[in-house]
């Protein structure tokens, strides 16, 4: 009986201790697929952040610290590329508007 209790406890700890590194709920399917196919991580973990910008939710793929100075793609909820942030040129404009006006909503990944 004691062995059974220990085994059940171990299994519960194992299941409860798992970390879900997938996107959070309510992520457009194409964004979920883009994260799954090519997670934005290099030497330091990257992130995917959701913002409200130009009257829609957009997702910014931050690649972390990579080889050179990678730009961060900004994708609409339908996965249209709206532009690139930062990079070698230090761009902060998407479709003619300063991205500093964007409102951070949440981190989607990891």
SULRABEL-V740566 format. One line per field, one symbol per residue. phi: phi as a letter, one per 40 degrees, with the letter a starting at -180 (. if undefined). psi: psi as a letter, one per 30 degrees, with the letter a starting at -180 (. if undefined). A space follows every 10 residues. Layout:
# SULRABEL-V740566
phi: ???
psi: ???
This chain:
# SULRABEL-V740566
phi: .ccccccccc ccccccccbc bccccgbddc cdcccccadc bbcbdcabbb bbafgacbbb cccgcbdbbc cbcbbccbgc ccibbggccg cbbbfgbccc ccbcbaccac
psi: eeeeeeeeee eeeeeffkkj gllllhkkee eeeeeeeiki kbekkaljkk ljkhglklkk jkfajadbik ljkjklfggk jfaklbaefh kgkkhfkkff fkjkelkek.
